[in-house]
Structures are given as C-alpha cells and as structure tokens.
Amino acid sequence: MENSHRFFRNSSCRYFPCHKTKDDRKFNCLFCFCPLYHLEDCGGRYEMSGGIKNCTQCRIPHTPEGYDYILDKLKKHNAKQR
C-alpha cells in the first residue's frame, strides 16, 4: 500500500509490527493509538483486565480499511452525543 492520508506504514518503527500479521505490507500504522479506545462499543476484539482495555487481539486500526471504519464509528458516536 502507498502511504497516504488513509494508510501509513512505518516499517522503521522499533515496534513494527506491534501486532501479529500475515502481511506486514498491509499493516496500517496511521492509528498507532486507536481513536476508538474510549468507546465501550468500539466493534473490536478486546478484553478488560483490571479496568484496562487490552486490545492486542484487535486489528481494525491496522487494516487498510481501518481508516473508513474508524471515521464512520466516530461520526455515529458523535451523532448520538448531540
């Protein structure tokens, strides 16, 4: 994938890839910290441990489609808050 506003791969990061992946060429680093972390219903795979959300099994922000998913989820969340 080409680095753009929807996808960015930082293969020089010392943590790259921070999650197991089948193809690191499709690993999106744009959302290194997931903007959906604060949402209880984020749609991702997570476990709660001691009041802390453990998202290590979630790949949503690291997929090429993650940008569109996250923006859509944030828009829907913000619309509910109004």
Buried (B, 14 or more C-beta within 10 A) or exposed (E): EEEEEBBBBBEEEEEEBEEEBEEEEBBBBBBEEBBBBEBEEBEBEBEEEEEEBEBEEBBBBBBBEBBEBBEEBEEEBEEEEE
